[in-house]
């Protein structure tokens, strides 16, 4: 999170070099959208939250990556469809160059395929563009804290799509199966439960174990498979064609 006295570069605020993130609770946000009206609206909206600060705006993916490298924001609100480098390619680049920055994709119902690609690219989650202001603020705080940000409506649709879709029969499925097979038996079971959209509490009740035990398994899965969040666990289960009972 941003700290120290802010510096101004090109008209936007950047964090002080060498600042300790534990000293301040301000969340730095970068907005990437090719529509200036959307950028303006989001900026005005976020200014209403005392702990959020818009440090930069970008109108395409290339500029978003450049500004993220410069300002090291906590969260990037990333549009998918932008000219030149789109939001998905920009998310991949950000994940590689600024791994501590969380990317939250802004999307609409008609772009589920793009959302899946963005999540595989390392996005921390996605929101609908008509998300109410108070929910958007909460989601940004959650993303900055390392928690997945998922619009409930789209989450349900993606889970239904994963459950109803036929198992994939390609190299991706084989690779996904090999990765899941590297887990311990209990970890693999928990991964399948995550793939079914179950919460940690539901998994704990289902297997008669403590909530802390489930959290430990989920953390181990993320570490062993080099994944960023439980959404990517669910996508890996889907890629493997392992559709669990819901």
C-alpha positions in Angstrom: 0.0 0.0 0.0 1.1 3.6 -0.6 3.2 5.3 2.0 5.1 8.5 2.8 4.7 11.9 1.2 3.4 11.5 -2.4 5.4 12.7 -5.3 3.9 14.1 -8.5 5.0 12.8 -11.9 3.2 13.9 -15.2 0.3 15.2 -13.2 -0.3 12.0 -11.2 0.7 10.9 -7.7 3.3 8.2 -7.1 4.5 6.6 -4.0 7.6 7.7 -2.2 10.7 5.5 -3.1 11.7 3.1 -0.4 8.5 3.6 1.5 7.4 0.9 4.0 3.9 -0.4 3.0 3.1 -1.1 6.6 3.1 2.6 7.5 0.0 3.7 5.6 -3.4 2.2 4.7 -3.9 4.2 1.5 -4.6 2.1 -1.6 -3.1 3.4 -4.8 -5.2 2.7 -7.9 -4.5 2.9 -11.6 -7.4 3.1 -14.0 -7.0 1.7 -17.5 -9.8 2.3 -19.9 -9.9 3.8 -23.4 -13.1 5.7 -22.7 -12.3 9.1 -21.0 -15.8 9.4 -19.6 -15.4 6.0 -17.8 -12.0 7.0 -16.5 -13.4 10.4 -15.2 -16.4 8.7 -13.6 -14.3 6.1 -11.8 -11.8 8.8 -10.6 -14.6 10.9 -9.2 -16.2 7.9 -7.6 -13.0 6.7 -5.9 -12.2 10.2 -4.6 -15.2 9.7 -2.3 -13.2 7.1 -0.3 -10.6 8.5 2.0 -8.3 5.5 1.8 -8.2 5.2 -2.0 -6.0 7.3 -4.3 -6.0 7.3 -8.1 -2.4 7.7 -9.0 -2.6 7.4 -12.8 -4.9 6.8 -15.8 -4.1 5.0 -19.0 -6.0 4.8 -22.3 -4.5 1.5 -23.5 -2.7 -1.5 -22.3 0.8 -0.3 -23.2 0.4 2.9 -21.2 -1.2 0.9 -18.3 1.9 -1.3 -18.0 4.3 1.7 -18.3 2.5 3.6 -15.6 2.1 0.5 -13.3 5.9 0.0 -13.5 6.5 3.6 -12.7 3.9 4.1 -9.9 3.6 0.5 -8.5 -0.1 0.8 -7.6 -1.8 -1.6 -5.3 -4.7 -2.2 -7.7 -5.2 -1.7 -11.5 -8.8 -1.4 -12.7 -8.4 -2.9 -16.2 -10.8 -2.7 -19.2 -10.6 -5.6 -21.5 -11.3 -4.1 -24.9 -8.7 -1.3 -25.6 -6.9 -0.3 -28.8 -3.4 -1.6 -29.3 -2.5 -3.8 -26.4 -5.8 -5.0 -24.8 -6.5 -5.6 -21.2 -5.7 -9.3 -21.2 -2.2 -8.8 -22.7 -1.6 -6.0 -20.3 -2.6 -8.2 -17.4 -0.1 -10.8 -18.5 2.7 -8.2 -18.7 1.8 -6.7 -15.4 1.8 -10.1 -13.7 5.3 -10.6 -15.0 6.7 -7.1 -14.3 4.8 -5.9 -11.3 3.6 -9.1 -9.5 2.6 -7.3 -6.3 0.0 -5.2 -8.2 -3.5 -6.8 -8.3 -5.4 -6.5 -11.6 -9.2 -6.3 -11.4 -10.8 -6.6 -14.8 -13.8 -4.6 -15.6 -16.2 -6.5 -17.9 -19.7 -7.1 -19.2 -21.8 -10.2 -19.5 -20.9 -10.8 -23.1 -17.2 -11.3 -22.5 -17.0 -14.5 -20.5 -14.4 -16.0 -22.7 -12.2 -12.9 -22.2 -12.7 -13.0 -18.5 -11.5 -16.7 -18.3 -8.4 -15.7 -20.3 -7.8 -12.7 -18.0 -8.0 -14.9 -14.9 -5.6 -17.4 -16.3 -3.3 -14.4 -17.1 -3.2 -13.6 -13.4 -6.0 -11.2 -12.8 -7.2 -11.0 -9.2 -10.8 -11.0 -10.3 -13.4 -9.2 -12.3 -16.3 -6.8 -11.8 -19.2 -5.7 -13.9 -18.9 -2.1 -15.1 -22.3 -1.3 -13.5 -21.1 -2.4 -10.1 -22.5 0.1 -7.5 -19.9 2.6 -6.2 -19.9 1.3 -2.6 -19.3 -2.3 -3.8 -16.5 -1.2 -6.1 -14.7 0.5 -3.2 -15.0 -2.6 -1.1 -13.8 -4.8 -4.0 -10.7 -2.6 -4.5 -9.9 -2.9 -0.8 -10.3 -6.7 -1.0 -8.1 -6.9 -4.0 -5.4 -4.8 -2.4 -5.6 -7.2 0.6 -4.9 -10.2 -1.7 -8.5 -11.5 -1.8 -10.2 -12.5 -5.0 -12.8 -10.0 -6.4 -15.6 -11.7 -8.2 -19.0 -10.2 -9.3 -21.6 -12.7 -7.9 -23.7 -12.8 -11.1 -20.8 -13.5 -13.4 -19.3 -16.0 -10.9 -22.4 -18.1 -11.1 -22.5 -18.0 -14.8 -18.8 -19.1 -15.1 -19.3 -21.9 -12.6 -22.4 -23.1 -14.5 -20.4 -22.9 -17.7 -17.6 -25.0 -16.1 -20.0 -27.6 -14.7 -22.0 -27.9 -17.9 -19.2 -27.8 -20.5 -17.9 -31.1 -21.9 -14.5 -32.1 -20.6 -11.7 -30.7 -22.7 -9.7 -33.2 -24.8 -6.5 -31.4 -25.6 -3.0 -30.7 -24.3 -4.3 -28.2 -21.8 -6.4 -31.0 -20.2 -3.4 -33.3 -19.9 -1.3 -30.6 -18.5 -4.0 -29.6 -15.9 -4.4 -33.3 -14.9 -0.6 -33.6 -14.3 -0.6 -30.5 -12.1 -3.5 -31.7 -10.0 -1.9 -35.2 -9.7 1.1 -33.5 -8.1 -1.1 -32.6 -5.1 -1.5 -34.8 -2.0 -4.9 -36.7 -2.0 -6.6 -34.3 0.5 -5.3 -31.3 -1.4 -6.6 -32.7 -4.6 -10.1 -33.2 -3.0 -10.1 -29.7 -1.8 -9.1 -28.4 -5.2 -12.1 -30.2 -6.7 -14.4 -28.6 -4.1 -13.0 -25.2 -4.9 -13.7 -26.0 -8.6 -17.4 -26.7 -7.6 -17.6 -23.2 -6.2 -17.7 -24.2 -2.5 -16.5 -21.8 0.2 -13.9 -22.8 2.8 -16.7 -23.2 5.4 -18.7 -25.5 3.0 -15.6 -27.6 2.4 -14.9 -27.9 6.1 -18.4 -29.1 6.8 -18.4 -31.5 3.9 -15.2 -33.3 5.1 -15.7 -32.8 8.8 -12.5 -30.9 9.3 -11.7 -27.5 10.8 -11.8 -24.2 8.8 -8.1 -23.7 9.5 -7.3 -27.1 8.0 -9.1 -26.1 4.8 -7.3 -22.8 4.6 -4.0 -24.6 5.0 -4.8 -27.0 2.1 -5.9 -24.1 -0.1 -2.6 -22.2 0.7 -0.6 -25.4 -0.1 -2.5 -25.8 -3.4 -1.7 -22.2 -4.4 1.9 -22.6 -3.5 2.5 -26.0 -5.2 0.7 -25.1 -8.4 2.0 -21.5 -8.5 -1.5 -20.0 -8.7 -2.6 -16.6 -7.4 -6.1 -17.3 -6.1 -8.9 -19.8 -5.8 -10.4 -18.7 -9.1 -7.4 -20.1 -10.9 -7.7 -23.3 -8.9 -11.3 -23.6 -10.3 -10.2 -22.9 -13.8 -7.5 -25.6 -13.6 -10.1 -28.1 -12.4 -12.3 -27.2 -15.3 -9.3 -27.5 -17.8 -8.6 -31.0 -16.5 -12.2 -32.0 -17.2 -12.8 -32.9 -13.6 -16.3 -31.6 -12.9 -17.2 -32.4 -9.3 -20.6 -32.9 -7.8 -22.2 -29.7 -6.7 
